[in-house]
Structures are given as structure tokens and as C-alpha cells.
Amino acid sequence: MTSVIERPAAQFGSASNLVCRECGATYPLGPSHVCELCFGPLEIAYDADLQRLVTRESIASGPATMWRYRGLLPVAPLVDLNVGMTRLVPAPHLARELGMKSLWVKDDSGNPTHSFKDRVVSVAASAAAALGYEVLACASTGNLANAVAAAAANAGLKSVVLIPHDLEAGKVVTTAVYGGTLVAVEGSYDDVNRLCAEVAGELPWAFVNVNVRPFYAEGSKTVGYEIAEQLGWRLPEQVVIPIASGSLLTKVDKAWRELGSLGLVDATPYKVFGAQSAGCAPVSTAFHAGHDVVQPVRPTGIAKSLNIGNPADGPYALDVVRRTGGSIADVGDAEIVDGIQLLARTTGIFAETAGGVTVATLRKLLAAGELDPAAETVILNTGDGLKTLDAVEPVARPTATIAPTLSAFREAGLFE
């Protein structure tokens, strides 16, 4: 049986218990992520009376970080790097180029380690601290590695991060710089994740995406909360979200359903669309085949931050997309690079490859008539392009190389 938290209840926000997403069995709050009865995944359940104490006014009086929503989260901010409240950027030039009426980019590259993973790690690290752990660990495709190493350094915890051996160099450097233990594993992310699950059973460490995963996953809800607040406490009609594990997509949907049930927004309908790389598209493949089960794949392609071949939340992402009337598409490497360039050229936002996947998928869905160009739409950029320079280096080159003379400038046609 999972251990019961013997800490002040105030450290655990409005969380009440853990509940199995498959059979509904409940467990005390603690470091557990799998149901003992059916082996389904566990998630956080909340005390409805405590959540109803949250108002727009109480949120507005909070800090200008994701922790302004602490009353809707499962833990107090014991580890806080001032994460969240990232920009919601209007994108009129991109909208015009794509033939859309209203388009926004939720740009999470402005977080402390330049990706949305800072959100989930803030919650997971706070839970780990409340549970008395001294080591924060994870399996990662890169962005999570950065976030865990930074959060642990800030909190005075040790960090142990396991990554695939072929990760982008930029993400390796921006993890190792924080001084924790960084282990490169010869294999894919799914190989790394299996190893972490085994290690988690042997050592008293808080693996953010294993034994404290129910807490970790709830951090993604803050993306949805912020979008609603930044739109003036309303929901967009459409949203396009990249899929790796599928958790981000499901938690944005959960956030909007919570806000509607609490009366913080009008519960207007919205459609959720998923974006994957063709090199790792198990959820997209299942969607188009009409399947409820996601068949694992071995990832390839440049969008390494999305390269999870056996996505834990894949079936739940399918449920959300189908329930809301959305769709899922996947795009190839060349389309991803074009998507990065298109976003940069029209908004001034330099996205990593996951952002290129999202923009390219947006364009593909529009061309297929699956996404309404007249509906207000939000797309998510989950990370900074400086982390994946290799992807665009071949095409992002100087316009010209000239001698330092006016005549050379003229001859290059730069006066035109």
C-alpha cells in the first residue's frame, strides 16, 4: 500500500487523494503512480470545497507566476524558480499567411530553463521536498533534464538525470552545467524510461516522471489556466498542442474543464488538436486508424523532445481529441524546419523542433479542412530554438558574405 504523507496538509494544496484513471480506486497521497488493483495510472483528485474557494480575485492577488493558481494545484510552492505567466503572443502576420482570422502563440520558451517542463518540475520538486526526498531524478529527452537539474540546484537537492546518448548537444550542456549527475544511456528514451522505473524501485529517489508523476503531471494545467486568464477569462475555440507523452494535451483540457466547473470561465466548447513528428507518431497513427490503444514505435527524426515511442498518456490524449471534435496529424522533418522558420519570420519567436511540429501541423490541418480558419486558435510553443540549433543550421545562413566595401555591398544586390 502506498505510504501516507505525514506532513502538514497546507503543503498539499487542495489535493485530497490519488485515484486510478481506469478503475477509480483511491489511495492516500504519496509517492505512487500505479494502481495496485488494475495497474492503471494514478492521478490527483481534489477537495471540491477547497477548490471552490479560488476566485478570479484570489488568483489576481497572487504572484505573477504559475503559483497564482496554487489553490488548484496539489502542493504548495516549496520549490519555486518563478515559473510561468509566459507570454500569450498575438500572431496576426502568421494568421494572415495561413488564411486565419485570429491566432495566438503561448510561448513557454520564456520559462527559467526555456521550456514548459519548468512547470511540471516545479510541482514535482515541491512534492518531493514535502515527502522528504533528497534526490530529484528523471528520464528525459532534454527539456525535462534541464528543468530537473536547475530546480534541484535551486532547492539544495541532488539531481540524477538519465538521457538518451544521442541527445542534442545543447540540451546536454544545459543540463550538465548545473552540476548534478548526468547519465547518457545507450538507447532510446523508452529504454531510458524503463531503466528509471527499475532504479526507482531500488533507491529512495523522487523520479519526477515515475513515482511522483501524479504531482508532476498537474503542473501542465497551469498552461491552460494562463491561456484562459490572458484571454480575459475565456476559452479559445481551438488549440494545437504537441504530443510527446500526451500529458500536456490532457492537462490543458483538464484545466479548462476545471475552470468551467468552478465558474471561473464560461464553459464554452473548444476543440483540441494534437501534433506529432512523423518520425514518432504513435498517437497520430492510432487516431487515424480509429484505435483506442497506442502501438509503441521506435522514434526517429529531428524532433527529439517529442520522441517518446510508448507515450504513457497516449490513450487519454486520443480520448480528449475525440471528445472535443479535434484531430491529430504528424509532419516530416522538412516540414518541421519550415515550421520553425515560418514562426520565426512572422512572429519573432524562435521555437525548438517541437514548436516547428506544432506550426507545421497547424498548416497541415488547415489545408485538410480539419481546423476552422475563422475560429480563434492558440498554438503552443514549448521550448527555445537555441536548444535545437542543429535542425536549422543548414538553412539559416548569411544572406551574403562580402568584402568590407560599399562596392561589394552594391554588387551583392543589398540596396534592392
C-alpha positions as a Python dict, from the first residue, in 0.01 Angstrom:
ca = {
    (1, 'M'): (0, 0, 0),
    (2, 'T'): (129, 349, -77),
    (3, 'S'): (264, 543, 219),
    (4, 'V'): (59, 824, 370),
    (5, 'I'): (207, 1171, 377),
    (6, 'E'): (282, 1269, 733),
    (7, 'R'): (329, 1639, 662),
    (8, 'P'): (114, 1947, 728),
    (9, 'A'): (-189, 1939, 498),
    (10, 'A'): (-119, 2301, 398),
    (11, 'Q'): (178, 2177, 195),
    (12, 'F'): (-52, 1983, -34),
    (13, 'G'): (-289, 2249, -162),
    (14, 'S'): (-638, 2126, -240),
    (15, 'A'): (-531, 1768, -324),
    (16, 'S'): (-734, 1505, -141),
    (17, 'N'): (-605, 1169, -263),
    (18, 'L'): (-481, 967, -559),
    (19, 'V'): (-733, 800, -790),
    (20, 'C'): (-689, 539, -1063),
    (21, 'R'): (-778, 671, -1406),
    (22, 'E'): (-902, 326, -1510),
    (23, 'C'): (-1089, 161, -1221),
    (24, 'G'): (-1143, 458, -988),
    (25, 'A'): (-969, 303, -686),
    (26, 'T'): (-844, 566, -440),
    (27, 'Y'): (-521, 585, -244),
    (28, 'P'): (-373, 826, 10),
    (29, 'L'): (-147, 1099, -125),
    (30, 'G'): (204, 966, -154),
    (31, 'P'): (486, 860, -389),
    (32, 'S'): (291, 618, -605),
    (33, 'H'): (181, 624, -967),
    (34, 'V'): (30, 282, -1046),
    (35, 'C'): (-294, 128, -919),
    (36, 'E'): (-237, -186, -714),
    (37, 'L'): (-563, -337, -836),
    (38, 'C'): (-559, -289, -1215),
    (39, 'F'): (-215, -133, -1278),
    (40, 'G'): (-378, 176, -1426),
    (41, 'P'): (-212, 518, -1386),
    (42, 'L'): (-290, 728, -1080),
    (43, 'E'): (-373, 1097, -1084),
    (44, 'I'): (-450, 1364, -827),
    (45, 'A'): (-806, 1413, -701),
    (46, 'Y'): (-908, 1736, -529),
    (47, 'D'): (-1122, 1859, -242),
    (48, 'A'): (-1403, 2037, -430),
    (49, 'D'): (-1482, 2262, -132),
    (50, 'L'): (-1123, 2389, -121),
    (51, 'Q'): (-1113, 2445, -496),
    (52, 'R'): (-1433, 2648, -481),
    (53, 'L'): (-1252, 2898, -257),
    (54, 'V'): (-1047, 3000, -562),
    (55, 'T'): (-1176, 3314, -737),
    (56, 'R'): (-1051, 3538, -1014),
    (57, 'E'): (-970, 3792, -743),
    (58, 'S'): (-769, 3547, -533),
    (59, 'I'): (-575, 3443, -844),
    (60, 'A'): (-506, 3805, -944),
    (61, 'S'): (-374, 3880, -594),
    (62, 'G'): (-118, 3601, -621),
    (63, 'P'): (234, 3615, -764),
    (64, 'A'): (298, 3671, -1134),
    (65, 'T'): (397, 3304, -1168),
    (66, 'M'): (220, 2971, -1211),
    (67, 'W'): (177, 2961, -833),
    (68, 'R'): (-102, 3219, -852),
    (69, 'Y'): (-311, 2904, -914),
    (70, 'R'): (-181, 2721, -606),
    (71, 'G'): (-538, 2665, -484),
    (72, 'L'): (-595, 2444, -790),
    (73, 'L'): (-265, 2255, -758),
    (74, 'P'): (-173, 1953, -543),
    (75, 'V'): (116, 2101, -347),
    (76, 'A'): (246, 2428, -205),
    (77, 'P'): (535, 2603, -385),
    (78, 'L'): (820, 2461, -178),
    (79, 'V'): (1047, 2482, -484),
    (80, 'D'): (989, 2799, -686),
    (81, 'L'): (1202, 2936, -971),
    (82, 'N'): (940, 3195, -1069),
    (83, 'V'): (799, 2974, -1341),
    (84, 'G'): (504, 3059, -1561),
    (85, 'M'): (293, 3356, -1670),
    (86, 'T'): (473, 3334, -2003),
    (87, 'R'): (361, 3545, -2299),
    (88, 'L'): (46, 3484, -2497),
    (89, 'V'): (154, 3647, -2821),
    (90, 'P'): (-91, 3764, -3091),
    (91, 'A'): (24, 3633, -3429),
    (92, 'P'): (-155, 3842, -3695),
    (93, 'H'): (116, 3804, -3961),
    (94, 'L'): (126, 3425, -3922),
    (95, 'A'): (-255, 3419, -3924),
    (96, 'R'): (-266, 3624, -4245),
    (97, 'E'): (-14, 3397, -4416),
    (98, 'L'): (-217, 3089, -4322),
    (99, 'G'): (-553, 3247, -4403),
    (100, 'M'): (-671, 3255, -4042),
    (101, 'K'): (-875, 3515, -3858),
    (102, 'S'): (-735, 3502, -3501),
    (103, 'L'): (-420, 3324, -3385),
    (104, 'W'): (-217, 3332, -3063),
    (105, 'V'): (111, 3168, -2961),
    (106, 'K'): (152, 3062, -2599),
    (107, 'D'): (531, 3095, -2575),
    (108, 'D'): (676, 2887, -2293),
    (109, 'S'): (1034, 2945, -2407),
    (110, 'G'): (1039, 3230, -2152),
    (111, 'N'): (1050, 2995, -1853),
    (112, 'P'): (1370, 2972, -1642),
    (113, 'T'): (1521, 2681, -1840),
    (114, 'H'): (1334, 2784, -2155),
    (115, 'S'): (1064, 2518, -2180),
    (116, 'F'): (726, 2427, -2034),
    (117, 'K'): (896, 2148, -1836),
    (118, 'D'): (978, 2404, -1565),
    (119, 'R'): (608, 2395, -1477),
    (120, 'V'): (581, 2023, -1415),
    (121, 'V'): (913, 2012, -1234),
    (122, 'S'): (811, 2296, -1000),
    (123, 'V'): (519, 2087, -882),
    (124, 'A'): (713, 1759, -874),
    (125, 'A'): (1008, 1910, -687),
    (126, 'S'): (774, 2072, -434),
    (127, 'A'): (606, 1734, -379),
    (128, 'A'): (946, 1567, -344),
    (129, 'A'): (1050, 1824, -82),
    (130, 'A'): (724, 1776, 109),
    (131, 'L'): (774, 1399, 101),
    (132, 'G'): (1125, 1431, 241),
    (133, 'Y'): (1325, 1323, -63),
    (134, 'E'): (1682, 1445, -103),
    (135, 'V'): (1740, 1337, -465),
    (136, 'L'): (1540, 1458, -765),
    (137, 'A'): (1571, 1235, -1072),
    (138, 'C'): (1419, 1178, -1416),
    (139, 'A'): (1436, 1020, -1757),
    (140, 'S'): (1439, 1290, -2022),
    (141, 'T'): (1453, 1376, -2390),
    (142, 'G'): (1622, 1704, -2295),
    (143, 'N'): (1397, 1981, -2167),
    (144, 'L'): (1298, 1790, -1855),
    (145, 'A'): (1667, 1721, -1787),
    (146, 'N'): (1736, 2096, -1788),
    (147, 'A'): (1442, 2169, -1560),
    (148, 'V'): (1518, 1895, -1305),
    (149, 'A'): (1886, 1988, -1279),
    (150, 'A'): (1803, 2356, -1231),
    (151, 'A'): (1522, 2300, -979),
    (152, 'A'): (1735, 2064, -772),
    (153, 'A'): (2021, 2314, -768),
    (154, 'N'): (1787, 2589, -655),
    (155, 'A'): (1632, 2373, -382),
    (156, 'G'): (1958, 2233, -248),
    (157, 'L'): (1868, 1882, -365),
    (158, 'K'): (2086, 1636, -552),
    (159, 'S'): (1987, 1557, -910),
    (160, 'V'): (2031, 1244, -1117),
    (161, 'V'): (1924, 1275, -1480),
    (162, 'L'): (1923, 995, -1739),
    (163, 'I'): (1910, 1083, -2110),
    (164, 'P'): (1945, 905, -2445),
    (165, 'H'): (2307, 908, -2559),
    (166, 'D'): (2227, 1086, -2887),
    (167, 'L'): (2055, 1390, -2738),
    (168, 'E'): (2119, 1733, -2891),
    (169, 'A'): (2446, 1878, -2762),
    (170, 'G'): (2279, 2198, -2647),
    (171, 'K'): (2050, 2011, -2413),
    (172, 'V'): (2336, 1806, -2271),
    (173, 'V'): (2537, 2119, -2190),
    (174, 'T'): (2238, 2300, -2041),
    (175, 'T'): (2181, 2009, -1805),
    (176, 'A'): (2538, 1935, -1706),
    (177, 'V'): (2611, 2300, -1622),
    (178, 'Y'): (2400, 2273, -1304),
    (179, 'G'): (2648, 2027, -1154),
    (180, 'G'): (2424, 1726, -1094),
    (181, 'T'): (2476, 1368, -1207),
    (182, 'L'): (2404, 1325, -1578),
    (183, 'V'): (2397, 973, -1725),
    (184, 'A'): (2383, 909, -2102),
    (185, 'V'): (2218, 574, -2177),
    (186, 'E'): (2282, 385, -2499),
    (187, 'G'): (1927, 357, -2623),
    (188, 'S'): (1605, 547, -2694),
    (189, 'Y'): (1402, 749, -2445),
    (190, 'D'): (1181, 445, -2387),
    (191, 'D'): (1491, 242, -2293),
    (192, 'V'): (1593, 519, -2054),
    (193, 'N'): (1246, 535, -1903),
    (194, 'R'): (1236, 159, -1839),
    (195, 'L'): (1573, 181, -1665),
    (196, 'C'): (1450, 467, -1447),
    (197, 'A'): (1145, 265, -1344),
    (198, 'E'): (1378, -14, -1232),
    (199, 'V'): (1610, 223, -1043),
    (200, 'A'): (1310, 391, -877),
    (201, 'G'): (1223, 54, -724),
    (202, 'E'): (1569, 23, -573),
    (203, 'L'): (1659, 371, -446),
    (204, 'P'): (1480, 633, -232),
    (205, 'W'): (1481, 898, -503),
    (206, 'A'): (1198, 1115, -633),
    (207, 'F'): (1172, 1034, -1004),
    (208, 'V'): (954, 1315, -1131),
    (209, 'N'): (805, 1111, -1415),
    (210, 'V'): (781, 783, -1221),
    (211, 'N'): (693, 771, -851),
    (212, 'V'): (583, 1136, -818),
    (213, 'R'): (433, 1151, -1168),
    (214, 'P'): (77, 1226, -1048),
    (215, 'F'): (204, 1550, -891),
    (216, 'Y'): (435, 1625, -1183),
    (217, 'A'): (162, 1595, -1446),
    (218, 'E'): (-61, 1851, -1275),
    (219, 'G'): (192, 2127, -1344),
    (220, 'S'): (86, 2126, -1710),
    (221, 'K'): (-259, 2251, -1610),
    (222, 'T'): (-108, 2594, -1549),
    (223, 'V'): (-61, 2638, -1926),
    (224, 'G'): (-438, 2610, -1964),
    (225, 'Y'): (-509, 2836, -1667),
    (226, 'E'): (-281, 3108, -1803),
    (227, 'I'): (-427, 3098, -2155),
    (228, 'A'): (-776, 3144, -2013),
    (229, 'E'): (-673, 3429, -1785),
    (230, 'Q'): (-467, 3602, -2054),
    (231, 'L'): (-764, 3588, -2291),
    (232, 'G'): (-971, 3776, -2035),
    (233, 'W'): (-1111, 3469, -1858),
    (234, 'R'): (-1246, 3289, -2162),
    (235, 'L'): (-1151, 2982, -2360),
    (236, 'P'): (-1027, 2979, -2722),
    (237, 'E'): (-1223, 2783, -2979),
    (238, 'Q'): (-926, 2572, -3091),
    (239, 'V'): (-584, 2477, -2955),
    (240, 'V'): (-294, 2287, -3117),
    (241, 'I'): (-63, 2106, -2874),
    (242, 'P'): (247, 1894, -2944),
    (243, 'I'): (231, 1534, -2821),
    (244, 'A'): (523, 1353, -2657),
    (245, 'S'): (381, 1154, -2364),
    (246, 'G'): (42, 1316, -2426),
    (247, 'S'): (22, 1457, -2074),
    (248, 'L'): (39, 1825, -2173),
    (249, 'L'): (-258, 1788, -2405),
    (250, 'T'): (-471, 1607, -2148),
    (251, 'K'): (-388, 1853, -1870),
    (252, 'V'): (-470, 2165, -2070),
    (253, 'D'): (-809, 2006, -2131),
    (254, 'K'): (-839, 1923, -1759),
    (255, 'A'): (-755, 2283, -1667),
    (256, 'W'): (-1027, 2424, -1892),
    (257, 'R'): (-1285, 2178, -1762),
    (258, 'E'): (-1193, 2272, -1405),
    (259, 'L'): (-1223, 2644, -1477),
    (260, 'G'): (-1563, 2587, -1632),
    (261, 'S'): (-1692, 2374, -1345),
    (262, 'L'): (-1574, 2635, -1092),
    (263, 'G'): (-1743, 2919, -1281),
    (264, 'L'): (-1414, 3097, -1345),
    (265, 'V'): (-1486, 3090, -1720),
    (266, 'D'): (-1793, 3019, -1928),
    (267, 'A'): (-1773, 2653, -2025),
    (268, 'T'): (-1773, 2727, -2397),
    (269, 'P'): (-1690, 2444, -2640),
    (270, 'Y'): (-1338, 2407, -2775),
    (271, 'K'): (-1152, 2163, -2999),
    (272, 'V'): (-815, 2012, -2909),
    (273, 'F'): (-573, 1919, -3187),
    (274, 'G'): (-257, 1712, -3143),
    (275, 'A'): (74, 1748, -3328),
    (276, 'Q'): (340, 1479, -3374),
    (277, 'S'): (655, 1424, -3575),
    (278, 'A'): (624, 1163, -3850),
    (279, 'G'): (935, 1005, -3703),
    (280, 'C'): (747, 931, -3381),
    (281, 'A'): (373, 935, -3440),
    (282, 'P'): (212, 651, -3245),
    (283, 'V'): (-79, 864, -3124),
    (284, 'S'): (-147, 1013, -3467),
    (285, 'T'): (-136, 665, -3620),
    (286, 'A'): (-382, 530, -3363),
    (287, 'F'): (-614, 826, -3416),
    (288, 'H'): (-635, 780, -3792),
    (289, 'A'): (-675, 403, -3757),
    (290, 'G'): (-964, 451, -3515),
    (291, 'H'): (-782, 265, -3240),
    (292, 'D'): (-811, 326, -2865),
    (293, 'V'): (-475, 161, -2794),
    (294, 'V'): (-145, 319, -2898),
    (295, 'Q'): (106, 83, -3056),
    (296, 'P'): (466, 165, -2948),
    (297, 'V'): (718, 269, -3213),
    (298, 'R'): (1093, 323, -3227),
    (299, 'P'): (1144, 700, -3272),
    (300, 'T'): (1340, 869, -3548),
    (301, 'G'): (1356, 1226, -3677),
    (302, 'I'): (1477, 1565, -3559),
    (303, 'A'): (1204, 1644, -3304),
    (304, 'K'): (1381, 1461, -3024),
    (305, 'S'): (1192, 1632, -2743),
    (306, 'L'): (878, 1458, -2875),
    (307, 'N'): (1044, 1121, -2936),
    (308, 'I'): (853, 906, -2689),
    (309, 'G'): (766, 588, -2872),
    (310, 'N'): (543, 448, -2596),
    (311, 'P'): (353, 753, -2468),
    (312, 'A'): (202, 698, -2123),
    (313, 'D'): (-91, 932, -2182),
    (314, 'G'): (-145, 842, -2548),
    (315, 'P'): (-485, 674, -2497),
    (316, 'Y'): (-605, 965, -2285),
    (317, 'A'): (-490, 1215, -2549),
    (318, 'L'): (-698, 1022, -2802),
    (319, 'D'): (-998, 1048, -2571),
    (320, 'V'): (-962, 1426, -2535),
    (321, 'V'): (-919, 1490, -2907),
    (322, 'R'): (-1216, 1274, -2998),
    (323, 'R'): (-1440, 1412, -2721),
    (324, 'T'): (-1374, 1773, -2826),
    (325, 'G'): (-1407, 1709, -3201),
    (326, 'G'): (-1042, 1777, -3280),
    (327, 'S'): (-786, 1582, -3480),
    (328, 'I'): (-421, 1471, -3475),
    (329, 'A'): (-167, 1500, -3755),
    (330, 'D'): (203, 1434, -3800),
    (331, 'V'): (465, 1609, -4011),
    (332, 'G'): (806, 1523, -4154),
    (333, 'D'): (1147, 1674, -4079),
    (334, 'A'): (1144, 1915, -4375),
    (335, 'E'): (800, 2041, -4270),
    (336, 'I'): (925, 2086, -3913),
    (337, 'V'): (1215, 2304, -4027),
    (338, 'D'): (979, 2506, -4246),
    (339, 'G'): (750, 2547, -3943),
    (340, 'I'): (1033, 2681, -3729),
    (341, 'Q'): (1125, 2932, -4000),
    (342, 'L'): (765, 3036, -4062),
    (343, 'L'): (703, 3105, -3692),
    (344, 'A'): (1028, 3299, -3658),
    (345, 'R'): (967, 3503, -3973),
    (346, 'T'): (611, 3600, -3883),
    (347, 'T'): (622, 3638, -3502),
    (348, 'G'): (984, 3683, -3395),
    (349, 'I'): (959, 3363, -3187),
    (350, 'F'): (1238, 3109, -3238),
    (351, 'A'): (1097, 2769, -3147),
    (352, 'E'): (1273, 2440, -3096),
    (353, 'T'): (1176, 2145, -3314),
    (354, 'A'): (860, 2072, -3110),
    (355, 'G'): (735, 2421, -3198),
    (356, 'G'): (812, 2352, -3563),
    (357, 'V'): (599, 2039, -3536),
    (358, 'T'): (310, 2243, -3396),
    (359, 'V'): (323, 2514, -3665),
    (360, 'A'): (361, 2262, -3947),
    (361, 'T'): (72, 2059, -3808),
    (362, 'L'): (-141, 2374, -3786),
    (363, 'R'): (-75, 2438, -4154),
    (364, 'K'): (-148, 2074, -4244),
    (365, 'L'): (-477, 2069, -4051),
    (366, 'L'): (-587, 2392, -4219),
    (367, 'A'): (-506, 2254, -4564),
    (368, 'A'): (-703, 1938, -4486),
    (369, 'G'): (-1006, 2141, -4375),
    (370, 'E'): (-993, 1988, -4026),
    (371, 'L'): (-920, 2315, -3844),
    (372, 'D'): (-1150, 2617, -3883),
    (373, 'P'): (-954, 2921, -4010),
    (374, 'A'): (-1224, 3156, -3876),
    (375, 'A'): (-1211, 3025, -3520),
    (376, 'E'): (-989, 3180, -3251),
    (377, 'T'): (-692, 2948, -3217),
    (378, 'V'): (-400, 2910, -2975),
    (379, 'I'): (-85, 2714, -3055),
    (380, 'L'): (177, 2614, -2800),
    (381, 'N'): (550, 2673, -2833),
    (382, 'T'): (702, 2456, -2564),
    (383, 'G'): (1073, 2535, -2595),
    (384, 'D'): (1350, 2765, -2716),
    (385, 'G'): (1507, 2724, -3060),
    (386, 'L'): (1854, 2781, -2916),
    (387, 'K'): (1831, 2424, -2781),
    (388, 'T'): (1799, 2268, -3128),
    (389, 'L'): (2023, 2479, -3349),
    (390, 'D'): (2137, 2174, -3548),
    (391, 'A'): (1791, 2142, -3700),
    (392, 'V'): (1801, 2482, -3872),
    (393, 'E'): (2176, 2538, -3912),
    (394, 'P'): (2180, 2412, -4274),
    (395, 'V'): (1911, 2662, -4382),
    (396, 'A'): (1969, 2959, -4151),
    (397, 'R'): (2279, 3103, -4316),
    (398, 'P'): (2411, 3451, -4402),
    (399, 'T'): (2232, 3616, -4694),
    (400, 'A'): (2570, 3711, -4840),
    (401, 'T'): (2938, 3717, -4748),
    (402, 'I'): (3110, 4027, -4885),
    (403, 'A'): (3424, 4234, -4861),
    (404, 'P'): (3405, 4539, -4628),
    (405, 'T'): (3345, 4787, -4913),
    (406, 'L'): (3048, 4983, -5043),
    (407, 'S'): (3103, 4847, -5392),
    (408, 'A'): (3082, 4489, -5262),
    (409, 'F'): (2759, 4579, -5083),
    (410, 'R'): (2617, 4716, -5412),
    (411, 'E'): (2735, 4416, -5614),
    (412, 'A'): (2562, 4180, -5372),
    (413, 'G'): (2232, 4350, -5455),
    (414, 'L'): (2176, 4460, -5096),
    (415, 'F'): (2049, 4807, -5198),
    (416, 'E'): (1740, 4648, -5352),
}
